[in-house]
Amino acid sequence: MYDMIIKIKNENPKVRFLTSKGWRSPKEVWIDTEYGHKDMTRKGVIAHRERLIRLGIEPDMTEEEAREHILKSKAN
């Protein structure tokens, strides 16, 4: 399940994160290749992935389909 999470080098600070201490451009970034989420820590990527799975959001859903799915599940 977590084999789709990889660590890559953040060359030419392409990815920046806003933290409590300001903007950070880490040297390495963790990416979930299936869902497309990026984070500074592997734990953060896993937490986001588990949240999407809990909500029933699939990787191939568009943003609009995901919103509709969430609204339908809240209505039930």
LOBAGU-888596 format. One record per residue: residue in three letters; y, x, z of N, C-alpha, C, CB in turn; residue number from 1. Coordinates in Angstrom, 2 decimals. Each point is the difference from the previous one (the first is absolute). Glycine has a CB too. Example, Ala and Ser with C-alpha at 12.3 -4.5 7.8 and 13.67 -1.06 7.14 Angstrom:
<sites>
{r=ALA | n_north=-5.69 | n_east=13.19 | n_up=7.80 | ca_north=1.19 | ca_east=-0.89 | ca_up=0.00 | c_north=1.20 | c_east=0.90 | c_up=0.00 | cb_north=-1.17 | cb_east=-1.89 | cb_up=1.25 | k=1} $
{r=SER | n_north=2.22 | n_east=1.54 | n_up=-1.97 | ca_north=1.19 | ca_east=0.82 | ca_up=0.06 | c_north=1.09 | c_east=-0.77 | c_up=0.73 | cb_north=-0.63 | cb_east=1.18 | cb_up=-2.15 | k=2} $
</sites>
This chain:
<sites>
{r=MET | n_north=-1.20 | n_east=0.82 | n_up=0.00 | ca_north=1.20 | ca_east=-0.82 | ca_up=0.00 | c_north=1.26 | c_east=0.87 | c_up=0.00 | cb_north=-1.26 | cb_east=-1.80 | cb_up=1.21 | k=1} $
{r=TYR | n_north=1.26 | n_east=2.85 | n_up=-0.44 | ca_north=1.20 | ca_east=0.83 | ca_up=0.10 | c_north=-0.05 | c_east=1.21 | c_up=-0.93 | cb_north=0.25 | cb_east=-0.75 | cb_up=2.34 | k=2} $
{r=ASP | n_north=-1.21 | n_east=0.78 | n_up=-3.25 | ca_north=-0.08 | ca_east=1.13 | ca_up=-0.94 | c_north=1.06 | c_east=-0.09 | c_up=-1.08 | cb_north=-2.44 | cb_east=0.14 | cb_up=0.45 | k=3} $
{r=MET | n_north=3.16 | n_east=-1.24 | n_up=-0.53 | ca_north=1.07 | ca_east=-0.17 | ca_up=-0.99 | c_north=1.34 | c_east=0.50 | c_up=0.55 | cb_north=-1.23 | cb_east=-1.96 | cb_up=-0.96 | k=4} $
{r=ILE | n_north=1.23 | n_east=2.52 | n_up=2.16 | ca_north=1.22 | ca_east=0.52 | ca_up=0.61 | c_north=0.01 | c_east=1.51 | c_up=-0.18 | cb_north=0.09 | cb_east=-1.90 | cb_up=1.69 | k=5} $
{r=ILE | n_north=0.95 | n_east=2.40 | n_up=-2.36 | ca_north=0.07 | ca_east=1.42 | ca_up=-0.29 | c_north=1.32 | c_east=0.59 | c_up=0.49 | cb_north=-1.49 | cb_east=-0.34 | cb_up=-1.99 | k=6} $
{r=LYS | n_north=1.50 | n_east=1.65 | n_up=2.15 | ca_north=1.21 | ca_east=0.71 | ca_up=0.38 | c_north=0.49 | c_east=0.78 | c_up=-1.22 | cb_north=-0.74 | cb_east=0.17 | cb_up=2.44 | k=7} $
{r=ILE | n_north=2.03 | n_east=-0.31 | n_up=-2.75 | ca_north=0.56 | ca_east=0.75 | ca_up=-1.12 | c_north=1.26 | c_east=0.73 | c_up=0.46 | cb_north=-0.94 | cb_east=-1.67 | cb_up=-1.65 | k=8} $
{r=LYS | n_north=1.32 | n_east=2.69 | n_up=0.90 | ca_north=1.23 | ca_east=0.72 | ca_up=0.29 | c_north=1.19 | c_east=-0.82 | c_up=-0.49 | cb_north=-1.20 | cb_east=2.23 | cb_up=-0.17 | k=9} $
{r=ASN | n_north=2.25 | n_east=-2.23 | n_up=0.96 | ca_north=1.22 | ca_east=-0.73 | ca_up=-0.33 | c_north=0.97 | c_east=0.98 | c_up=-0.65 | cb_north=-0.34 | cb_east=-1.66 | cb_up=1.91 | k=10} $
{r=GLU | n_north=0.15 | n_east=1.88 | n_up=-3.20 | ca_north=0.84 | ca_east=0.97 | ca_up=-0.72 | c_north=1.33 | c_east=-0.63 | c_up=-0.40 | cb_north=-2.06 | cb_east=1.17 | cb_up=-0.84 | k=11} $
{r=ASN | n_north=3.10 | n_east=-0.40 | n_up=0.87 | ca_north=1.36 | ca_east=-0.45 | ca_up=-0.36 | c_north=0.35 | c_east=-1.29 | c_up=0.74 | cb_north=-0.24 | cb_east=1.06 | cb_up=-2.27 | k=12} $
{r=PRO | n_north=0.20 | n_east=-1.05 | n_up=3.60 | ca_north=0.04 | ca_east=-1.19 | ca_up=0.86 | c_north=0.09 | c_east=-1.35 | c_up=-0.70 | cb_north=1.04 | cb_east=1.46 | cb_up=1.60 | k=13} $
{r=LYS | n_north=-2.15 | n_east=-1.86 | n_up=-2.21 | ca_north=-0.06 | ca_east=-1.29 | ca_up=-0.68 | c_north=-0.11 | c_east=-1.14 | c_up=1.00 | cb_north=-1.07 | cb_east=1.10 | cb_up=-1.97 | k=14} $
{r=VAL | n_north=0.43 | n_east=-0.84 | n_up=3.10 | ca_north=-0.22 | ca_east=-1.04 | ca_up=1.00 | c_north=0.75 | c_east=0.37 | c_up=1.26 | cb_north=-2.26 | cb_east=-0.56 | cb_up=-0.97 | k=15} $
{r=ARG | n_north=3.10 | n_east=-0.38 | n_up=1.45 | ca_north=0.74 | ca_east=0.21 | ca_up=1.24 | c_north=-0.26 | c_east=-1.18 | c_up=0.92 | cb_north=1.80 | cb_east=1.35 | cb_up=-1.19 | k=16} $
{r=PHE | n_north=-1.83 | n_east=-1.09 | n_up=2.49 | ca_north=-0.25 | ca_east=-1.04 | ca_up=0.99 | c_north=1.14 | c_east=-0.03 | c_up=0.99 | cb_north=-2.49 | cb_east=0.27 | cb_up=-0.27 | k=17} $
{r=LEU | n_north=2.92 | n_east=-1.48 | n_up=0.65 | ca_north=1.03 | ca_east=-0.15 | ca_up=1.02 | c_north=-0.70 | c_east=-0.09 | c_up=1.35 | cb_north=1.59 | cb_east=-1.16 | cb_up=-1.62 | k=18} $
{r=THR | n_north=-1.32 | n_east=2.11 | n_up=2.51 | ca_north=-0.58 | ca_east=-0.01 | ca_up=1.33 | c_north=1.12 | c_east=-0.18 | c_up=1.02 | cb_north=-1.91 | cb_east=1.49 | cb_up=-0.75 | k=19} $
{r=SER | n_north=1.55 | n_east=-1.54 | n_up=2.02 | ca_north=1.01 | ca_east=-0.13 | ca_up=1.05 | c_north=0.90 | c_east=1.23 | c_up=0.08 | cb_north=-1.57 | cb_east=-1.46 | cb_up=1.26 | k=20} $
{r=LYS | n_north=1.12 | n_east=2.57 | n_up=-1.85 | ca_north=0.79 | ca_east=1.23 | ca_up=0.01 | c_north=0.70 | c_east=0.25 | c_up=-1.33 | cb_north=-1.59 | cb_east=0.93 | cb_up=1.67 | k=21} $
{r=GLY | n_north=1.62 | n_east=-1.92 | n_up=-2.54 | ca_north=0.65 | ca_east=0.13 | ca_up=-1.30 | c_north=-1.00 | c_east=0.06 | c_up=-1.14 | cb_north=1.88 | cb_east=1.18 | cb_up=1.11 | k=22} $
{r=TRP | n_north=-1.40 | n_east=-0.83 | n_up=-2.29 | ca_north=-0.86 | ca_east=0.08 | ca_up=-1.18 | c_north=-0.85 | c_east=1.25 | c_up=0.04 | cb_north=1.68 | cb_east=-1.28 | cb_up=-1.33 | k=23} $
{r=ARG | n_north=-2.96 | n_east=1.14 | n_up=0.97 | ca_north=-0.93 | ca_east=1.12 | ca_up=-0.02 | c_north=-0.65 | c_east=0.11 | c_up=-1.38 | cb_north=-0.42 | cb_east=-0.27 | cb_up=2.47 | k=24} $
{r=SER | n_north=0.26 | n_east=1.49 | n_up=-2.93 | ca_north=-0.71 | ca_east=0.28 | ca_up=-1.24 | c_north=-1.16 | c_east=0.92 | c_up=0.34 | cb_north=2.11 | cb_east=-0.27 | cb_up=-1.42 | k=25} $
{r=PRO | n_north=-3.25 | n_east=-0.31 | n_up=1.80 | ca_north=-1.14 | ca_east=0.84 | ca_up=0.40 | c_north=-0.55 | c_east=0.82 | c_up=-1.16 | cb_north=-0.55 | cb_east=-1.69 | cb_up=1.74 | k=26} $
{r=LYS | n_north=-0.08 | n_east=2.80 | n_up=-1.40 | ca_north=-0.60 | ca_east=0.86 | ca_up=-1.03 | c_north=-1.25 | c_east=-0.63 | c_up=-0.59 | cb_north=0.91 | cb_east=2.00 | cb_up=1.16 | k=27} $
{r=GLU | n_north=-1.60 | n_east=-2.81 | n_up=-0.37 | ca_north=-1.20 | ca_east=-0.69 | ca_up=-0.46 | c_north=0.10 | c_east=-1.48 | c_up=0.33 | cb_north=-1.37 | cb_east=2.10 | cb_up=0.30 | k=28} $
{r=VAL | n_north=0.81 | n_east=-2.93 | n_up=-1.18 | ca_north=0.06 | ca_east=-1.45 | ca_up=0.14 | c_north=-1.40 | c_east=-0.56 | c_up=-0.17 | cb_north=2.38 | cb_east=-0.07 | cb_up=-0.86 | k=29} $
{r=TRP | n_north=-2.73 | n_east=-0.94 | n_up=1.66 | ca_north=-1.28 | ca_east=-0.70 | ca_up=-0.13 | c_north=0.21 | c_east=-1.23 | c_up=-0.87 | cb_north=-0.80 | cb_east=0.83 | cb_up=2.27 | k=30} $
{r=ILE | n_north=-0.09 | n_east=-1.04 | n_up=-3.24 | ca_north=0.10 | ca_east=-1.13 | ca_up=-0.92 | c_north=-1.32 | c_east=-0.75 | c_up=-0.07 | cb_north=1.74 | cb_east=1.23 | cb_up=-1.34 | k=31} $
{r=ASP | n_north=-1.65 | n_east=-2.55 | n_up=1.42 | ca_north=-1.16 | ca_east=-0.86 | ca_up=-0.23 | c_north=0.00 | c_east=-0.32 | c_up=-1.49 | cb_north=0.05 | cb_east=-1.01 | cb_up=2.37 | k=32} $
{r=THR | n_north=-0.98 | n_east=1.60 | n_up=-3.12 | ca_north=-0.01 | ca_east=-0.14 | ca_up=-1.44 | c_north=-0.38 | c_east=-1.41 | c_up=-0.45 | cb_north=-0.57 | cb_east=2.41 | cb_up=-0.15 | k=33} $
{r=GLU | n_north=-0.10 | n_east=-3.16 | n_up=1.00 | ca_north=-0.41 | ca_east=-1.35 | ca_up=-0.38 | c_north=1.16 | c_east=-0.99 | c_up=0.15 | cb_north=-2.35 | cb_east=0.54 | cb_up=0.70 | k=34} $
{r=TYR | n_north=3.06 | n_east=-0.48 | n_up=0.43 | ca_north=1.09 | ca_east=-0.94 | ca_up=0.27 | c_north=1.38 | c_east=0.57 | c_up=-0.34 | cb_north=-1.41 | cb_east=-0.98 | cb_up=1.78 | k=35} $
{r=GLY | n_north=1.52 | n_east=2.31 | n_up=-1.93 | ca_north=1.25 | ca_east=0.61 | ca_up=-0.39 | c_north=0.98 | c_east=0.27 | c_up=1.14 | cb_north=-0.33 | cb_east=-1.11 | cb_up=-2.13 | k=36} $
{r=HIS | n_north=-0.12 | n_east=1.03 | n_up=3.38 | ca_north=0.89 | ca_east=0.23 | ca_up=1.14 | c_north=0.10 | c_east=1.48 | c_up=0.31 | cb_north=-0.59 | cb_east=-2.25 | cb_up=0.92 | k=37} $
{r=LYS | n_north=1.81 | n_east=2.73 | n_up=-0.58 | ca_north=0.23 | ca_east=1.40 | ca_up=0.36 | c_north=0.51 | c_east=0.06 | c_up=1.42 | cb_north=0.50 | cb_east=0.61 | cb_up=-2.40 | k=38} $
{r=ASP | n_north=-0.91 | n_east=0.44 | n_up=3.13 | ca_north=0.47 | ca_east=0.20 | ca_up=1.37 | c_north=-0.08 | c_east=1.47 | c_up=0.35 | cb_north=-0.75 | cb_east=-2.33 | cb_up=0.65 | k=39} $
{r=MET | n_north=1.42 | n_east=2.69 | n_up=0.45 | ca_north=-0.03 | ca_east=1.39 | ca_up=0.45 | c_north=-1.31 | c_east=0.33 | c_up=0.70 | cb_north=2.49 | cb_east=-0.04 | cb_up=0.23 | k=40} $
{r=THR | n_north=-3.18 | n_east=-0.99 | n_up=0.28 | ca_north=-1.24 | ca_east=0.23 | ca_up=0.73 | c_north=-1.14 | c_east=-0.82 | c_up=-0.61 | cb_north=1.31 | cb_east=0.47 | cb_up=2.10 | k=41} $
{r=ARG | n_north=-2.50 | n_east=0.04 | n_up=-1.95 | ca_north=-1.19 | ca_east=-0.72 | ca_up=-0.48 | c_north=-0.18 | c_east=-1.29 | c_up=0.80 | cb_north=-1.10 | cb_east=2.19 | cb_up=-0.70 | k=42} $
{r=LYS | n_north=1.40 | n_east=-2.10 | n_up=1.99 | ca_north=-0.12 | ca_east=-1.16 | ca_up=0.88 | c_north=0.91 | c_east=-1.14 | c_up=-0.46 | cb_north=-0.57 | cb_east=1.53 | cb_up=1.91 | k=43} $
{r=GLY | n_north=1.78 | n_east=-1.20 | n_up=-2.37 | ca_north=0.92 | ca_east=-1.01 | ca_up=-0.50 | c_north=-0.52 | c_east=-0.69 | c_up=-1.25 | cb_north=1.85 | cb_east=1.31 | cb_up=0.97 | k=44} $
{r=VAL | n_north=-2.47 | n_east=-0.53 | n_up=-1.86 | ca_north=-0.57 | ca_east=-0.57 | ca_up=-1.23 | c_north=-1.16 | c_east=-0.92 | c_up=0.35 | cb_north=0.70 | cb_east=2.05 | cb_up=-1.32 | k=45} $
{r=ILE | n_north=-1.54 | n_east=-1.63 | n_up=2.25 | ca_north=-1.15 | ca_east=-0.82 | ca_up=0.40 | c_north=0.47 | c_east=-1.30 | c_up=0.63 | cb_north=-1.37 | cb_east=2.08 | cb_up=0.35 | k=46} $
{r=ALA | n_north=2.38 | n_east=-2.02 | n_up=0.51 | ca_north=0.52 | ca_east=-1.21 | ca_up=0.66 | c_north=0.54 | c_east=-0.98 | c_up=-1.03 | cb_north=0.56 | cb_east=1.35 | cb_up=2.04 | k=47} $
{r=HIS | n_north=0.17 | n_east=-0.85 | n_up=-3.02 | ca_north=0.55 | ca_east=-0.88 | ca_up=-1.05 | c_north=-1.12 | c_east=-0.63 | c_up=-0.83 | cb_north=2.08 | cb_east=1.43 | cb_up=-0.08 | k=48} $
{r=ARG | n_north=-3.08 | n_east=-0.62 | n_up=-0.25 | ca_north=-1.13 | ca_east=-0.50 | ca_up=-0.80 | c_north=-0.75 | c_east=-1.09 | c_up=0.77 | cb_north=-0.21 | cb_east=2.25 | cb_up=-1.15 | k=49} $
{r=GLU | n_north=-0.04 | n_east=-2.03 | n_up=2.44 | ca_north=-0.72 | ca_east=-0.99 | ca_up=0.81 | c_north=0.81 | c_east=-1.29 | c_up=0.13 | cb_north=-1.12 | cb_east=1.86 | cb_up=1.26 | k=50} $
{r=ARG | n_north=2.44 | n_east=-1.75 | n_up=-1.19 | ca_north=0.85 | ca_east=-1.18 | ca_up=0.07 | c_north=-0.11 | c_east=-0.81 | c_up=-1.29 | cb_north=1.58 | cb_east=1.21 | cb_up=1.55 | k=51} $
{r=LEU | n_north=-1.54 | n_east=-0.55 | n_up=-2.70 | ca_north=-0.13 | ca_east=-0.70 | ca_up=-1.28 | c_north=-1.36 | c_east=-0.69 | c_up=-0.11 | cb_north=1.55 | cb_east=1.66 | cb_up=-1.06 | k=52} $
{r=ILE | n_north=-2.59 | n_east=-0.98 | n_up=1.52 | ca_north=-1.35 | ca_east=-0.59 | ca_up=-0.04 | c_north=-0.07 | c_east=-1.21 | c_up=0.91 | cb_north=-1.00 | cb_east=2.25 | cb_up=-0.50 | k=53} $
{r=ARG | n_north=1.59 | n_east=-2.16 | n_up=1.69 | ca_north=0.02 | ca_east=-1.11 | ca_up=0.95 | c_north=0.74 | c_east=-1.21 | c_up=-0.58 | cb_north=-0.08 | cb_east=1.64 | cb_up=1.90 | k=54} $
{r=LEU | n_north=1.15 | n_east=-1.38 | n_up=-2.67 | ca_north=0.76 | ca_east=-1.09 | ca_up=-0.63 | c_north=-0.69 | c_east=-0.55 | c_up=-1.24 | cb_north=2.08 | cb_east=1.03 | cb_up=0.88 | k=55} $
{r=GLY | n_north=-3.09 | n_east=-0.33 | n_up=-1.37 | ca_north=-0.74 | ca_east=-0.45 | ca_up=-1.17 | c_north=0.66 | c_east=0.39 | c_up=-1.31 | cb_north=-0.83 | cb_east=-1.88 | cb_up=1.36 | k=56} $
{r=ILE | n_north=1.67 | n_east=2.89 | n_up=-1.32 | ca_north=0.70 | ca_east=0.46 | ca_up=-1.21 | c_north=-0.87 | c_east=1.03 | c_up=-0.71 | cb_north=2.27 | cb_east=-0.44 | cb_up=1.05 | k=57} $
{r=GLU | n_north=-2.54 | n_east=0.18 | n_up=-2.33 | ca_north=-0.82 | ca_east=0.89 | ca_up=-0.82 | c_north=0.89 | c_east=0.99 | c_up=-0.73 | cb_north=-1.74 | cb_east=-1.80 | cb_up=-0.27 | k=58} $
{r=PRO | n_north=1.22 | n_east=2.98 | n_up=-0.08 | ca_north=0.81 | ca_east=1.01 | ca_up=-0.69 | c_north=0.51 | c_east=-0.43 | c_up=-1.37 | cb_north=-1.30 | cb_east=1.68 | cb_up=1.22 | k=59} $
{r=ASP | n_north=0.59 | n_east=-2.57 | n_up=-1.89 | ca_north=0.42 | ca_east=-0.40 | ca_up=-1.35 | c_north=0.94 | c_east=-1.21 | c_up=-0.01 | cb_north=-2.14 | cb_east=0.90 | cb_up=-0.83 | k=60} $
{r=MET | n_north=2.53 | n_east=-1.41 | n_up=2.01 | ca_north=0.92 | ca_east=-1.14 | ca_up=0.07 | c_north=1.43 | c_east=0.45 | c_up=-0.28 | cb_north=-1.51 | cb_east=-1.12 | cb_up=1.66 | k=61} $
{r=THR | n_north=2.25 | n_east=0.25 | n_up=-2.33 | ca_north=1.43 | ca_east=0.27 | ca_up=-0.16 | c_north=0.69 | c_east=-0.39 | c_up=1.30 | cb_north=-0.09 | cb_east=-0.40 | cb_up=-2.53 | k=62} $
{r=GLU | n_north=1.34 | n_east=0.79 | n_up=2.66 | ca_north=0.75 | ca_east=-0.31 | ca_up=1.21 | c_north=0.13 | c_east=-1.52 | c_up=0.18 | cb_north=1.26 | cb_east=2.17 | cb_up=-0.22 | k=63} $
{r=GLU | n_north=-1.06 | n_east=-2.86 | n_up=-0.88 | ca_north=0.14 | ca_east=-1.46 | ca_up=0.06 | c_north=-1.30 | c_east=-0.66 | c_up=0.43 | cb_north=1.74 | cb_east=0.11 | cb_up=-1.80 | k=64} $
{r=GLU | n_north=-2.87 | n_east=0.37 | n_up=1.26 | ca_north=-1.31 | ca_east=-0.55 | ca_up=0.39 | c_north=-0.27 | c_east=0.25 | c_up=1.47 | cb_north=-0.85 | cb_east=0.36 | cb_up=-2.33 | k=65} $
{r=ALA | n_north=1.23 | n_east=0.80 | n_up=2.82 | ca_north=-0.21 | ca_east=0.33 | ca_up=1.41 | c_north=0.82 | c_east=-0.93 | c_up=0.89 | cb_north=-0.44 | cb_east=2.40 | cb_up=-0.61 | k=66} $
{r=ARG | n_north=1.69 | n_east=-2.66 | n_up=0.23 | ca_north=0.83 | ca_east=-0.93 | ca_up=0.78 | c_north=-0.61 | c_east=-1.39 | c_up=0.04 | cb_north=2.03 | cb_east=1.31 | cb_up=-0.62 | k=67} $
{r=GLU | n_north=-2.48 | n_east=-1.81 | n_up=-0.54 | ca_north=-0.62 | ca_east=-1.32 | ca_up=-0.06 | c_north=-1.25 | c_east=-0.05 | c_up=0.87 | cb_north=0.89 | cb_east=-0.30 | cb_up=-2.32 | k=68} $
{r=HIS | n_north=-1.70 | n_east=1.35 | n_up=2.28 | ca_north=-1.22 | ca_east=0.06 | ca_up=0.81 | c_north=0.33 | c_east=-0.08 | c_up=1.49 | cb_north=-1.11 | cb_east=1.37 | cb_up=-1.80 | k=69} $
{r=ILE | n_north=2.12 | n_east=-0.63 | n_up=2.23 | ca_north=0.39 | ca_east=-0.01 | ca_up=1.41 | c_north=0.53 | c_east=-1.36 | c_up=0.42 | cb_north=0.52 | cb_east=2.43 | cb_up=-0.15 | k=70} $
{r=LEU | n_north=0.31 | n_east=-3.05 | n_up=-0.70 | ca_north=0.53 | ca_east=-1.33 | ca_up=0.32 | c_north=-1.10 | c_east=-1.03 | c_up=0.08 | cb_north=2.13 | cb_east=0.60 | cb_up=-1.11 | k=71} $
{r=LYS | n_north=-3.13 | n_east=-0.53 | n_up=0.22 | ca_north=-1.14 | ca_east=-0.92 | ca_up=0.05 | c_north=-0.80 | c_east=0.19 | c_up=1.27 | cb_north=-0.10 | cb_east=0.00 | cb_up=-2.49 | k=72} $
{r=SER | n_north=-0.11 | n_east=1.25 | n_up=2.89 | ca_north=-0.80 | ca_east=0.25 | ca_up=1.20 | c_north=0.74 | c_east=-0.43 | c_up=1.26 | cb_north=-1.11 | cb_east=1.91 | cb_up=-1.17 | k=73} $
{r=LYS | n_north=2.44 | n_east=-1.82 | n_up=1.17 | ca_north=0.78 | ca_east=-0.46 | ca_up=1.15 | c_north=-0.01 | c_east=-1.51 | c_up=0.11 | cb_north=1.44 | cb_east=2.01 | cb_up=-0.20 | k=74} $
{r=ALA | n_north=-1.50 | n_east=-2.70 | n_up=-0.94 | ca_north=0.01 | ca_east=-1.47 | ca_up=-0.02 | c_north=-1.30 | c_east=-0.58 | c_up=0.57 | cb_north=1.51 | cb_east=0.08 | cb_up=-1.99 | k=75} $
{r=ASN | n_north=-2.60 | n_east=0.67 | n_up=1.88 | ca_north=-1.30 | ca_east=-0.51 | ca_up=0.48 | c_north=-0.12 | c_east=0.09 | c_up=1.47 | cb_north=-1.02 | cb_east=0.64 | cb_up=-2.09 | k=76} $
</sites>
